[in-house]
Amino acid sequence: MNDERQWHKASYSSGSGSCVEVAEGLATGIRDTQNRNLGHLDVPATEWSALIKTVTRG
């Protein structure tokens, strides 16, 4: 699978190697850093934004 999106490690991922990567766009892609070959999950950007707002509010 050739994914042209710009993936980056999530800012809340620890240095332990248990990380997720995200790629924002019309749909936000989420994937396991250690298992990229297993694909990714796409969620609508509006849902991703709502999740981030909820999480950062504490």
C-alpha positions in Angstrom: 0.0 0.0 0.0 1.5 3.3 -1.1 0.3 6.1 1.3 1.5 9.6 0.3 0.4 11.3 3.5 2.9 12.9 5.8 3.0 10.6 8.9 4.4 11.7 12.3 4.6 10.3 15.7 1.9 11.4 18.0 3.2 14.0 20.5 1.9 12.0 23.5 3.7 8.8 22.4 6.3 7.8 24.9 9.9 6.9 24.2 9.2 3.2 25.0 8.5 2.2 21.4 4.8 1.9 22.0 3.9 4.7 19.6 1.2 5.7 17.2 1.6 7.8 14.1 -1.0 10.2 12.7 -1.5 11.9 9.3 -4.0 14.7 9.2 -6.1 15.6 6.3 -9.8 15.2 5.3 -9.5 12.0 7.2 -7.0 11.5 9.9 -5.0 8.3 9.6 -3.8 6.4 12.8 -1.4 3.6 12.7 0.9 1.6 15.0 4.5 2.7 14.5 5.9 -0.8 15.0 3.4 -2.5 12.7 2.9 0.0 9.8 2.5 -2.9 7.4 -0.8 -3.8 9.0 -2.4 -0.7 7.7 -4.1 2.2 9.3 -7.5 3.4 10.6 -9.0 6.5 9.0 -11.4 8.7 11.1 -13.1 11.9 9.9 -11.1 15.0 10.7 -14.0 16.4 12.7 -14.0 13.4 14.9 -10.3 13.5 15.4 -10.5 17.2 16.3 -13.2 16.5 18.9 -11.2 13.7 20.4 -8.1 15.9 20.8 -10.1 18.7 22.3 -11.7 16.3 24.8 -8.4 14.7 25.8 -6.5 18.0 26.2 -9.3 19.4 28.4 -8.4 16.6 30.9 
